[in-house]
Amino acid sequence: MADQTPQDPQDDQQPATPEPSADAQTPEEPAAPEAPAAEQPEAPAPPDAPAPVEAEAPAPPAAEEELEEEEPTPRVKPAIPGADLEVDIVVEGEDRGRAWSEDEDPDSEEGGQALSDEDEVDQEPIAAQIQLAEDARYRATGKRKTAIARVILKPGTGQYTINGRTMDDFFPRATLQRTIRQPLEAVGYEDRMDVVARLHGGGVSAAAGALRHGISRALLEADPNLRTELKRRGFLTRDARAKERKKAGLKKARKKPQFSKR
């Protein structure tokens, strides 16, 4: 009797590996997508069938006609520089300011409308009734800033005597001379009355304003009916504008010294 080797008990406990059977079904792979069928030609429509109506595409908007821009005419350089430019010279004595109506304030926010040629302030001589007797004397006092003018009007030939001097000597500036002559020229007596005045205080500009104010007030003594026209032209208004005084700690009336941190 042949010897039999003892078997390991662990071998008996291990389950046997099952062999795959032929009948076992393997997992199916996903089917590949089917290729699209070839486009088949459409069947011809019967002759009696109505033709399909195609939707009309909207017409594109008409292109706007471009305006032809006029090309600026090139400037031809003149032989003399500036010969083609317009002359803009202010003639002495010509007032190129803007005229405003009486009911309008040029300093207001809305401003105003310029007067037309027909509405402009009439600068013709004012009709005055002044008795020019040989001994007639009309006195008045005019002021402007710190200047004071004591004026005497009397019949004459239109001479101005200021502090014993002629007007051309005392006021060599033509602008100031024109300011002084305005009241007598307004009433048309510039060649029929003489002016004798004594001035003190202020400068030449303030003295001229005070003298005009004094002559205007003297004309009222001669003819009180001139007040309306002289007042409308601003000859009777006492111009009180003056230089503001200097304050302590400041360089001028309002100018402060520059701040320095160090």
TORVEXLO-745209 format. One record per residue (C-alpha): x, y, z; residue in three letters. Coordinates in Angstrom, 2 decimals, always signed. Example, Ala and Ser with C-alpha at 12.3 -4.5 7.8 and 13.67 -1.06 7.14 Angstrom:
<rs>
+12.30_-4.50_+7.80_ALA;
+13.67_-1.06_+7.14_SER;
</rs>
This chain:
<rs>
+0.00_+0.00_+0.00_MET;
+1.51_+3.28_-1.04_ALA;
+2.16_+6.03_+1.45_ASP;
-0.19_+8.98_+1.19_GLN;
+1.17_+12.47_+2.03_THR;
-0.94_+14.36_+4.46_PRO;
-2.74_+17.25_+2.95_GLN;
-2.60_+20.73_+4.38_ASP;
-5.86_+21.56_+6.04_PRO;
-5.65_+25.08_+4.59_GLN;
-5.82_+23.69_+1.12_ASP;
-9.14_+22.15_+1.89_ASP;
-10.50_+25.42_+3.18_GLN;
-9.62_+27.48_+0.07_GLN;
-12.58_+27.64_-2.31_PRO;
-11.98_+26.64_-5.79_ALA;
-11.79_+29.36_-8.37_THR;
-14.80_+29.16_-10.66_PRO;
-13.94_+28.89_-14.27_GLU;
-15.71_+31.21_-16.65_PRO;
-18.40_+29.51_-18.48_SER;
-18.95_+29.82_-22.09_ALA;
-22.52_+30.83_-21.49_ASP;
-21.50_+33.90_-19.48_ALA;
-22.39_+37.08_-21.27_GLN;
-19.64_+39.68_-21.70_THR;
-20.63_+43.36_-21.20_PRO;
-21.76_+44.88_-24.42_GLU;
-19.77_+47.83_-25.76_GLU;
-21.77_+51.00_-26.56_PRO;
-22.93_+51.04_-30.08_ALA;
-21.27_+53.57_-32.37_ALA;
-23.57_+56.42_-33.47_PRO;
-25.15_+55.79_-36.71_GLU;
-23.97_+57.93_-39.58_ALA;
-26.59_+60.41_-40.75_PRO;
-28.40_+59.29_-43.73_ALA;
-27.45_+60.95_-46.94_ALA;
-29.68_+63.85_-47.82_GLU;
-32.20_+62.69_-50.26_GLN;
-33.17_+65.04_-53.06_PRO;
-36.55_+66.60_-52.58_GLU;
-39.23_+65.23_-54.73_ALA;
-40.26_+67.57_-57.52_PRO;
-43.48_+69.40_-56.80_ALA;
-46.42_+68.64_-59.00_PRO;
-47.02_+71.12_-61.79_PRO;
-50.41_+72.17_-60.38_ASP;
-49.01_+73.00_-56.88_ALA;
-48.55_+76.76_-56.14_PRO;
-45.00_+77.99_-55.93_ALA;
-43.79_+78.60_-52.34_PRO;
-43.74_+82.24_-51.33_VAL;
-40.33_+83.34_-50.18_GLU;
-40.13_+85.96_-47.42_ALA;
-38.75_+89.17_-48.81_GLU;
-35.68_+90.39_-46.99_ALA;
-36.02_+93.96_-45.64_PRO;
-34.42_+96.50_-47.92_ALA;
-31.33_+98.16_-46.45_PRO;
-31.91_+101.78_-45.36_PRO;
-31.01_+104.32_-47.95_ALA;
-27.62_+105.79_-47.37_ALA;
-27.76_+109.44_-46.32_GLU;
-26.34_+111.77_-48.82_GLU;
-23.17_+113.23_-47.50_GLU;
-23.16_+116.96_-47.56_LEU;
-20.34_+118.32_-49.48_GLU;
-18.30_+120.52_-47.18_GLU;
-17.10_+123.66_-48.76_GLU;
-13.39_+123.90_-48.55_GLU;
-12.26_+127.17_-46.93_PRO;
-10.59_+129.52_-49.27_THR;
-6.88_+129.56_-48.46_PRO;
-5.68_+132.92_-47.24_ARG;
-3.32_+134.62_-49.61_VAL;
-0.46_+136.22_-47.76_LYS;
-0.43_+139.91_-48.68_PRO;
+2.68_+141.75_-49.63_ALA;
+2.22_+144.06_-46.62_ILE;
+1.64_+142.19_-43.33_PRO;
-1.84_+142.89_-41.97_GLY;
-3.08_+144.69_-45.08_ALA;
-6.06_+142.31_-45.41_ASP;
-7.19_+142.65_-41.80_LEU;
-10.14_+144.81_-40.77_GLU;
-9.34_+148.07_-39.04_VAL;
-10.49_+148.07_-35.40_ASP;
-9.51_+151.45_-34.03_ILE;
-11.46_+153.32_-31.38_VAL;
-11.65_+156.94_-32.40_VAL;
-11.12_+159.36_-29.55_GLU;
-14.46_+160.59_-28.29_GLY;
-16.41_+157.73_-29.83_GLU;
-18.44_+155.75_-27.35_ASP;
-18.46_+152.14_-28.51_ARG;
-20.14_+150.89_-25.36_GLY;
-23.47_+149.17_-25.35_ARG;
-26.58_+151.30_-24.95_ALA;
-29.29_+150.09_-22.61_TRP;
-32.90_+151.10_-22.20_SER;
-34.04_+152.98_-19.11_GLU;
-36.08_+150.02_-17.80_ASP;
-33.12_+147.69_-18.17_GLU;
-30.24_+147.02_-15.84_ASP;
-27.08_+145.96_-17.71_PRO;
-25.67_+144.45_-14.51_ASP;
-28.61_+142.11_-13.99_SER;
-28.30_+138.38_-14.60_GLU;
-30.64_+138.47_-17.58_GLU;
-28.68_+141.32_-19.07_GLY;
-30.53_+143.39_-21.61_GLY;
-31.07_+144.04_-25.24_GLN;
-29.03_+146.61_-27.05_ALA;
-30.95_+149.62_-28.25_LEU;
-31.40_+150.14_-31.96_SER;
-30.31_+153.27_-33.78_ASP;
-33.76_+154.76_-33.33_GLU;
-33.82_+154.08_-29.57_ASP;
-30.34_+155.35_-28.78_GLU;
-30.05_+158.10_-26.22_VAL;
-30.45_+161.45_-27.89_ASP;
-27.27_+163.50_-27.46_GLN;
-28.59_+166.67_-29.07_GLU;
-28.28_+169.92_-27.08_PRO;
-30.90_+170.39_-24.40_ILE;
-33.23_+173.35_-24.82_ALA;
-32.33_+175.70_-21.95_ALA;
-33.74_+179.06_-20.93_GLN;
-30.94_+180.85_-19.06_ILE;
-30.97_+184.58_-18.55_GLN;
-27.46_+185.73_-19.44_LEU;
-27.36_+189.17_-17.85_ALA;
-23.96_+190.83_-17.60_GLU;
-23.92_+190.59_-13.82_ASP;
-25.43_+187.08_-13.64_ALA;
-23.51_+184.66_-11.41_ARG;
-24.49_+181.05_-10.76_TYR;
-22.59_+179.28_-7.97_ARG;
-22.46_+175.62_-6.94_ALA;
-20.15_+173.06_-5.33_THR;
-19.16_+169.74_-6.91_GLY;
-17.48_+166.73_-5.30_LYS;
-15.75_+163.57_-6.42_ARG;
-13.75_+161.26_-4.13_LYS;
-11.86_+163.72_-1.91_THR;
-11.82_+166.58_-4.43_ALA;
-14.02_+169.64_-3.98_ILE;
-14.74_+172.21_-6.71_ALA;
-16.40_+175.59_-6.09_ARG;
-17.75_+176.75_-9.43_VAL;
-19.04_+180.10_-10.70_ILE;
-20.79_+180.41_-14.06_LEU;
-21.02_+183.79_-15.77_LYS;
-21.67_+185.07_-19.30_PRO;
-18.60_+184.86_-21.52_GLY;
-16.97_+183.14_-24.46_THR;
-16.40_+179.64_-23.07_GLY;
-13.16_+180.12_-21.12_GLN;
-12.26_+177.95_-18.13_TYR;
-10.20_+179.43_-15.30_THR;
-9.18_+176.90_-12.66_ILE;
-7.17_+178.12_-9.68_ASN;
-6.04_+181.05_-11.79_GLY;
-4.82_+178.77_-14.64_ARG;
-6.30_+177.75_-17.97_THR;
-7.88_+174.36_-18.41_MET;
-5.20_+173.25_-20.90_ASP;
-2.57_+174.03_-18.31_ASP;
-4.39_+172.49_-15.32_PHE;
-5.79_+169.45_-17.21_PHE;
-3.42_+168.59_-20.08_PRO;
-5.18_+165.26_-20.67_ARG;
-7.75_+165.50_-23.48_ALA;
-10.02_+162.90_-21.86_THR;
-10.41_+164.97_-18.71_LEU;
-11.04_+168.12_-20.74_GLN;
-13.83_+166.38_-22.62_ARG;
-15.36_+165.26_-19.31_THR;
-15.38_+168.83_-17.98_ILE;
-17.02_+170.28_-21.11_ARG;
-19.92_+167.80_-21.18_GLN;
-22.50_+169.78_-19.11_PRO;
-22.20_+173.04_-21.09_LEU;
-22.11_+171.17_-24.40_GLU;
-25.29_+169.30_-23.44_ALA;
-27.24_+172.55_-22.98_VAL;
-25.59_+174.30_-25.93_GLY;
-23.89_+177.07_-23.91_TYR;
-20.26_+176.03_-24.38_GLU;
-19.48_+179.32_-26.21_ASP;
-21.70_+181.61_-24.16_ARG;
-20.59_+181.05_-20.57_MET;
-17.29_+181.21_-18.70_ASP;
-16.31_+178.93_-15.83_VAL;
-14.31_+180.08_-12.83_VAL;
-13.48_+177.34_-10.34_ALA;
-11.37_+176.74_-7.27_ARG;
-10.24_+173.14_-6.76_LEU;
-8.56_+171.46_-3.83_HIS;
-8.08_+167.88_-2.72_GLY;
-7.84_+164.66_-4.66_GLY;
-6.00_+164.01_-7.88_GLY;
-6.47_+165.24_-11.41_VAL;
-9.13_+162.62_-12.25_SER;
-11.13_+163.35_-9.11_ALA;
-10.76_+167.09_-9.70_ALA;
-12.18_+166.74_-13.23_ALA;
-15.17_+164.79_-11.90_GLY;
-15.78_+167.33_-9.15_ALA;
-15.61_+170.19_-11.65_LEU;
-18.16_+168.55_-13.96_ARG;
-20.44_+167.92_-11.00_HIS;
-20.13_+171.56_-9.90_GLY;
-20.87_+172.94_-13.38_ILE;
-23.95_+170.72_-13.67_SER;
-25.29_+171.89_-10.32_ARG;
-24.61_+175.53_-11.26_ALA;
-26.70_+175.06_-14.41_LEU;
-29.62_+174.04_-12.20_LEU;
-29.32_+177.36_-10.42_GLU;
-29.67_+179.04_-13.81_ALA;
-32.54_+176.85_-15.08_ASP;
-34.20_+174.30_-12.73_PRO;
-35.96_+172.69_-15.72_ASN;
-32.67_+171.09_-16.79_LEU;
-32.70_+168.63_-13.88_ARG;
-34.44_+165.81_-15.78_THR;
-32.05_+165.78_-18.73_GLU;
-28.90_+166.35_-16.70_LEU;
-29.89_+163.64_-14.25_LYS;
-30.62_+161.19_-17.08_ARG;
-27.13_+161.72_-18.47_ARG;
-25.55_+161.19_-15.06_GLY;
-24.11_+164.69_-14.59_PHE;
-25.86_+165.30_-11.28_LEU;
-24.90_+162.02_-9.62_THR;
-22.29_+162.41_-6.94_ARG;
-19.82_+159.61_-7.61_ASP;
-18.81_+158.49_-4.11_ALA;
-16.48_+155.70_-5.17_ARG;
-13.12_+156.16_-3.50_ALA;
-10.02_+154.18_-2.69_LYS;
-10.54_+151.92_+0.31_GLU;
-8.35_+152.70_+3.30_ARG;
-5.45_+150.49_+4.32_LYS;
-5.94_+148.23_+7.33_LYS;
-3.43_+147.45_+10.07_ALA;
-1.52_+144.23_+9.42_GLY;
-2.30_+144.26_+5.69_LEU;
-0.21_+145.50_+2.81_LYS;
-3.13_+147.35_+1.22_LYS;
-6.86_+147.61_+1.81_ALA;
-7.33_+143.85_+1.47_ARG;
-3.99_+142.43_+0.36_LYS;
-2.46_+140.18_+3.02_LYS;
+1.20_+139.28_+3.48_PRO;
+2.21_+135.89_+2.14_GLN;
+1.94_+133.07_+4.67_PHE;
+5.21_+131.41_+5.66_SER;
+5.09_+128.20_+7.66_LYS;
+8.74_+128.42_+8.74_ARG;
</rs>
